[in-house]
Amino acid sequence: MTEKFDYKELGLKVGLEIHRQLDTKKLFSPVPSELTEKVDFTFERRLRPTMSELGEIDPAALEEFKKGRKYIYEGNYELSDLVYMDEEPPRGPDREALEVTLQIAYLLNAKPVDEVHFMRKIVIDGSNVSGFQRTAIIALDGRVDTPWGSVGIPTICLEEDACRIVERKEKEVIYRLDRLGIPLVEISTTPDIHHPEQAKVVAKYIGDALRATRKVKRGLGTIRQDLNVSIRGGARVEIKGVQELDMIPLIIEREVERQLNLLKIRDELRERGVKSEDIKEEFYDVTDVFENT
């Protein structure tokens, strides 16, 4: 079969980032990790930026605060507790979730860390009631062997999933608490994938390792897979939410084609002597053009 591109010549680099929900209790409270449409109560919060240990305020959090948004959280008595309303300190991490993540690490040839420490990542969109996400590195330096060569897995992390969004308005966002705190395994690869089919092989290998534990959730929304794609001279582009395994090579091929066309446009502009100050940012509303697409 004749390939459309010489990917080696183009300097293709692809990295994968995979998030998969574990089928255990929530990460920091003994609550079932299930979804429900039943709402027993609601409460509201507003984002307030605070200083870090260094006396600094996160500029992104400050900008979000200035928008004056209100966050409404919908909860269910059976699937919500005070930990995930940020009214009680977190309990110890779920032992089963830790053990399953270690199983995954061994299946991916990774080395577990000596000690597990949970860190806090600031979240500014209201999808975590506390304003941060707890995450920990569980293992390092894994790998997947493929016919094109080995692909590294530098980190395997365990973290909390975020709230489900129900509705977004200009000054108000409504979230559902049920998904908040479901354990997520995050697996990242190095950009050592140099062929679209290699990306599919790596994704399948990781998927098989996850399913082998028999403790990962199945179905829509339980796995989130992102592709980072670049070619020589182009820019790294993150393509989020690639669910279908068979679509991975096609998506990479299309992104390579898009970046090649952008490079052609760049070269044409240079040939015409166009300078950056000649390009004006003029925006046009073309909604009507795409109304029937």
Secondary structure, DSSP 8 states (H G I E B T S, - for coil): ---SS-HHHHT-EEEEEEEEEBSSB-SSSS-B----S---EEEEE-------TTS---HHHHHHHHTT-EEEEEE-TTT--SGGGTSS---S--HHHHHHHHHHHHHTT-EE-SS--EEEEE--SSSSTTSEEEEEEEEEEEEEEETTEEEEEEEEEEEE---EEEEE-SSEEEEESTTTT-EEEEEE--S-B-SHHHHHHHHHHHHHHHHHTT-B--STTSEEEEEEEE-TTS--EEE-----GGGHHHHHHHHHHHHHHHHHHHHHHHHTT--GGG--------GGGGTT-
